[in-house]
């Protein structure tokens, strides 16, 4: 399986969250739906997070010792763009 191109993953996640603004995606959900490596999801979504299209939060439970699991949802700019803000 080839590595997905960074903008493709960002675009796909933004489209999914725009269509489903009440949903959140775990890192593993993004990998299952759009491909890639879980270690690189944050890096691939960095620009969309920085611009406010995707919101990132960390789960307190964590799935690996010392490494919290990230949850991604529609950010304020995406919600504004779809008329939900």
SEVO-84368 format. One record per residue: residue number from 1; chain; x negated, y, z negated of N, C-alpha, C, CB in turn. Coordinates in Angstrom, 3 decimals, always signed. Atoms other than C-alpha are relative to their C-alpha. Glycine has a CB too. Layout:
! SEVO-84368
i; ch; n_c1; n_c2; n_c3; ca_c1; ca_c2; ca_c3; c_c1; c_c2; c_c3; cb_c1; cb_c2; cb_c3
NUM; A; X; Y; Z; X; Y; Z; X; Y; Z; X; Y; Z;
...
This chain:
! SEVO-84368
i; ch; n_c1; n_c2; n_c3; ca_c1; ca_c2; ca_c3; c_c1; c_c2; c_c3; cb_c1; cb_c2; cb_c3
1; A; -0.853; -1.175; +0.000; +0.000; +0.000; +0.000; -0.899; +1.238; +0.000; +0.970; -0.002; -1.230;
2; A; +0.816; -1.207; -0.063; -1.429; +3.365; +0.940; +0.430; +1.000; -1.068; +0.092; +0.636; +1.391;
3; A; -0.289; -1.039; +0.996; -1.655; +6.248; -1.495; +0.891; +1.069; +0.615; -1.310; +0.632; -0.540;
4; A; -0.847; -1.047; -0.557; +1.132; +8.770; -1.037; -0.717; +1.340; +0.015; +1.295; +0.110; -0.790;
5; A; +0.577; -1.328; -0.109; +0.167; +12.248; +0.052; +0.615; +0.888; -1.078; +0.231; +0.597; +1.420;
6; A; -0.426; -0.810; +1.131; +0.409; +14.725; -2.836; +1.240; +0.853; +0.286; -1.127; +0.887; -0.423;
7; A; -1.206; -0.804; -0.227; +2.905; +17.185; -1.250; +1.249; -0.852; +0.219; -0.206; +0.908; +1.195;
8; A; -1.152; +0.861; -0.224; +5.166; +14.296; -0.235; +0.637; -0.415; -1.324; -0.409; -1.236; +0.802;
9; A; -0.510; +0.412; +1.302; +5.496; +13.118; -3.830; +0.670; +1.185; -0.692; -1.138; -0.572; -0.879;
10; A; -0.607; -1.187; +0.607; +6.119; +16.652; -5.120; +1.347; +0.312; +0.642; -0.937; +1.210; +0.130;
11; A; -1.219; -0.309; -0.733; +8.721; +17.253; -2.435; +1.089; -1.022; -0.314; -0.277; +0.040; +1.509;
12; A; -0.969; +1.060; +0.280; +10.431; +13.898; -3.036; +0.563; +0.128; -1.418; -0.651; -1.381; +0.189;
13; A; -0.467; -0.153; +1.380; +10.604; +14.468; -6.806; +0.890; +1.237; -0.120; -1.200; +0.101; -0.975;
14; A; -0.835; -1.214; +0.031; +11.938; +18.016; -6.329; +1.354; -0.253; +0.645; -0.709; +1.165; +0.715;
15; A; -1.280; +0.309; -0.658; +14.601; +16.763; -3.901; +0.874; -0.878; -0.890; -0.241; -0.698; +1.352;
16; A; -0.756; +0.882; +0.893; +15.635; +14.012; -6.303; +0.585; +0.790; -1.161; -0.895; -1.135; -0.527;
17; A; -0.465; -0.756; +1.151; +15.868; +16.402; -9.250; +1.010; +1.079; +0.390; -1.178; +0.629; -0.714;
18; A; -0.999; -0.970; -0.474; +17.766; +18.991; -7.177; +1.348; -0.683; +0.200; -0.463; +0.664; +1.321;
19; A; -1.239; +0.756; -0.210; +20.328; +16.329; -6.274; +0.549; -0.571; -1.306; -0.238; -1.131; +0.997;
20; A; -0.374; +0.600; +1.297; +20.381; +14.988; -9.868; -0.586; +0.834; -1.140; -0.499; -1.483; -0.097;
21; A; +0.656; -0.890; +0.965; +19.568; +17.970; -12.132; +0.133; -0.431; -1.460; +0.556; +1.371; +0.145;
22; A; -0.170; +0.456; +1.380; +20.822; +16.224; -15.268; -0.903; -1.194; -0.326; +1.458; -0.371; -0.251;
23; A; +0.857; +1.179; +0.186; +18.387; +13.310; -14.792; -1.420; +0.398; -0.376; -0.020; -0.851; +1.274;
24; A; +1.425; -0.114; +0.296; +14.861; +12.910; -16.102; -0.684; -1.230; +0.563; -0.265; +0.146; -1.540;
25; A; +0.781; +1.116; -0.538; +12.143; +10.729; -14.645; -1.236; -0.225; -0.853; -0.402; +0.262; +1.468;
26; A; +1.239; +0.378; +0.666; +9.473; +8.901; -16.611; -1.070; -0.156; +1.073; +0.172; -1.322; -0.835;
27; A; +1.100; +0.228; -0.930; +6.074; +8.536; -14.996; +0.218; -1.301; +0.774; -1.345; -0.041; -0.752;
28; A; -0.214; +1.292; -0.651; +6.919; +4.895; -14.269; +1.156; +0.054; +1.005; +0.273; -1.076; -1.049;
29; A; -1.102; -0.172; -0.953; +10.194; +5.945; -12.561; -0.505; +0.618; +1.296; +1.112; +0.875; -0.606;
30; A; +0.535; -0.683; -1.185; +8.295; +8.258; -10.211; -0.823; -0.965; +0.833; -0.857; +1.220; -0.406;
31; A; +0.815; +0.986; -0.719; +5.836; +5.506; -9.312; +0.897; -1.025; +0.697; -0.976; -0.714; -0.969;
32; A; -0.900; +1.000; -0.588; +8.675; +3.013; -8.713; +0.776; +0.567; +1.187; +0.978; -0.518; -1.056;
33; A; -0.815; -0.597; -1.062; +10.720; +5.426; -6.571; -0.826; +0.525; +1.172; +0.826; +1.123; -0.567;
34; A; +0.733; -0.733; -1.030; +8.008; +7.282; -4.677; -1.411; -0.516; +0.251; -0.070; +1.434; -0.374;
35; A; +1.318; +0.589; -0.209; +4.842; +5.169; -4.972; -1.095; +0.742; -0.757; -0.326; -0.020; +1.473;
36; A; +1.146; -0.634; +0.632; +1.412; +6.026; -6.257; -0.480; -0.738; -1.228; +0.333; +1.402; -0.364;
37; A; +0.637; +0.551; +1.190; -0.591; +5.376; -9.375; +0.462; +0.810; -1.202; -1.561; +0.016; +0.127;
38; A; -0.477; -0.759; +1.160; +0.800; +6.310; -12.813; -1.036; +0.959; -0.589; +0.443; -0.952; -1.066;
39; A; +1.058; -0.866; +0.523; -2.562; +7.824; -13.752; -0.071; +1.337; +0.744; -1.345; -0.710; +0.090;
40; A; +0.145; -1.187; -0.841; -2.199; +10.404; -10.961; +1.288; +0.816; +0.144; -0.478; -0.410; +1.359;
41; A; -1.283; -0.682; -0.171; +1.455; +11.473; -11.286; -0.087; +1.458; -0.442; +1.097; -0.721; -0.790;
42; A; +0.112; -1.372; +0.492; +0.716; +14.560; -13.401; -0.788; +0.889; +0.935; -0.640; +0.012; -1.357;
43; A; +0.826; -0.752; -0.948; -1.981; +15.659; -10.978; +0.780; +0.299; +1.279; -1.286; -0.781; +0.333;
44; A; -0.757; -0.165; -1.241; +0.304; +15.152; -7.980; +1.148; +1.004; -0.141; +0.549; -1.341; +0.448;
45; A; -1.120; -0.922; +0.232; +3.071; +17.237; -9.566; -0.454; +1.333; -0.585; +1.015; -0.641; -0.930;
46; A; +0.542; -1.175; +0.691; +0.794; +19.917; -11.025; +0.499; +1.324; +0.579; -1.506; -0.031; +0.054;
47; A; -0.400; -1.276; -0.610; +1.661; +22.686; -8.527; +1.485; +0.278; -0.254; -0.288; -0.013; +1.522;
48; A; -1.438; -0.185; +0.227; +5.443; +22.146; -8.827; +0.286; +0.300; -1.469; +0.781; -1.250; +0.445;
49; A; -0.152; -0.282; +1.434; +5.113; +22.146; -12.628; -0.424; +1.443; -0.279; -0.844; -1.000; -0.861;
50; A; +0.520; -1.354; +0.210; +3.029; +25.324; -12.574; +0.963; +1.060; +0.531; -1.365; +0.153; +0.674;
51; A; -0.937; -0.951; -0.611; +5.587; +27.048; -10.325; +1.385; -0.030; -0.647; +0.132; -0.290; +1.481;
52; A; -1.270; +0.064; +0.718; +8.477; +26.003; -12.603; +1.086; -0.824; +0.669; +0.504; +1.358; -0.200;
53; A; -0.996; +0.830; -0.674; +10.210; +23.611; -10.210; +0.234; -1.323; -0.728; -0.432; -0.271; +1.432;
54; A; -0.097; +1.230; +0.783; +9.515; +20.586; -12.391; -0.445; +0.318; -1.422; -0.869; -1.153; +0.626;
55; A; +0.366; -0.159; +1.408; +9.479; +20.608; -16.195; -0.596; -1.317; -0.482; +1.240; +0.415; -0.874;
56; A; +0.687; +1.191; +0.527; +7.150; +18.206; -17.991; +0.037; +0.068; -1.523; -1.489; -0.092; +0.526;
57; A; +0.083; +0.090; +1.453; +7.481; +17.082; -21.581; -0.595; -1.359; -0.343; +1.408; +0.197; -0.673;
58; A; +0.628; +1.239; +0.430; +5.750; +14.389; -23.552; +0.869; -0.677; -1.040; -1.408; +0.260; -0.558;
59; A; -0.772; +0.793; +0.945; +7.541; +11.623; -25.392; -0.874; -0.291; -1.219; +0.508; -1.324; +0.657;
60; A; +0.779; +0.211; +1.229; +6.445; +11.325; -29.034; -0.386; -1.454; -0.234; +0.780; +0.496; -1.184;
61; A; +0.261; +1.423; +0.221; +6.597; +7.530; -28.981; -1.277; -0.449; +0.701; +1.182; -0.836; +0.485;
62; A; +1.173; +0.399; -0.770; +4.003; +7.047; -26.247; +0.020; -1.475; +0.349; -1.256; +0.322; -0.764;
63; A; +0.032; +1.409; -0.391; +3.412; +3.822; -24.395; -1.387; -0.583; -0.085; +0.529; -0.167; +1.395;
64; A; +1.364; +0.461; +0.240; -0.345; +3.598; -24.880; -0.532; +0.738; -1.223; -0.918; +0.237; +1.255;
65; A; +0.539; -0.689; +1.178; -2.158; +4.361; -28.119; -0.785; +1.248; +0.403; -0.902; -0.949; -0.811;
66; A; +0.708; -1.243; -0.268; -3.272; +7.971; -28.042; +0.353; +0.671; +1.309; -1.435; -0.253; -0.023;
67; A; -0.363; -0.598; -1.287; -1.648; +8.666; -24.681; +1.515; +0.054; +0.128; -0.617; -0.799; +1.179;
68; A; -1.454; -0.100; -0.057; +1.924; +9.989; -24.671; +0.532; -0.199; +1.412; +0.449; +1.344; -0.532;
69; A; -0.660; +0.204; -1.276; +4.344; +9.117; -21.926; +0.679; +1.304; +0.407; +1.027; -1.171; -0.077;
70; A; -0.566; -1.250; -0.485; +5.482; +12.039; -19.771; +1.366; -0.219; +0.634; -0.942; +0.652; +1.000;
71; A; -1.341; -0.006; -0.570; +9.044; +12.820; -18.772; +0.123; +1.269; +0.825; +1.114; -0.079; -1.115;
72; A; -0.127; -1.122; -0.917; +9.805; +15.075; -15.814; +1.476; +0.256; +0.288; -0.777; -0.268; +1.312;
73; A; -1.386; -0.379; -0.290; +13.032; +16.988; -15.182; -0.007; +1.276; +0.839; +0.821; +0.204; -1.321;
74; A; -0.113; -1.225; -0.790; +14.317; +19.915; -13.135; -0.459; +1.182; -0.836; +1.453; +0.212; +0.497;
75; A; +0.502; -1.176; +0.692; +12.462; +23.078; -14.110; +0.898; +1.203; +0.247; -1.425; +0.307; +0.441;
76; A; -0.858; -1.178; -0.105; +13.943; +26.560; -14.441; +0.099; +0.575; +1.411; -0.501; +1.057; -0.923;
77; A; -0.048; -0.532; -1.372; +13.023; +27.640; -10.895; +0.854; -0.882; +0.915; -1.422; +0.122; +0.574;
78; A; -0.829; +0.908; -0.803; +14.603; +24.548; -9.353; +1.461; +0.170; -0.372; -0.437; -1.472; -0.199;
79; A; -1.375; -0.201; +0.441; +17.737; +25.014; -11.450; +0.557; +1.321; +0.526; +0.078; -0.035; -1.528;
80; A; -0.417; -1.295; -0.550; +17.892; +28.652; -10.370; +0.277; -0.113; +1.502; -1.083; +1.074; -0.263;
81; A; -0.156; +0.155; -1.455; +17.450; +27.662; -6.721; +1.269; -0.760; +0.388; -1.207; -0.717; +0.570;
82; A; -1.213; +0.771; -0.321; +20.368; +25.221; -6.861; +1.241; +0.576; -0.691; -0.186; -1.470; -0.408;
83; A; -1.136; -0.668; +0.630; +22.581; +27.627; -8.811; +0.450; -0.595; -1.310; +1.130; -0.002; +0.919;
84; A; -0.339; +0.628; +1.285; +22.468; +25.760; -12.121; -0.582; +0.752; -1.187; -0.489; -1.435; -0.024;
85; A; +0.630; -0.730; +1.117; +20.547; +28.354; -14.181; +0.870; +1.143; -0.482; -1.366; +0.539; +0.415;
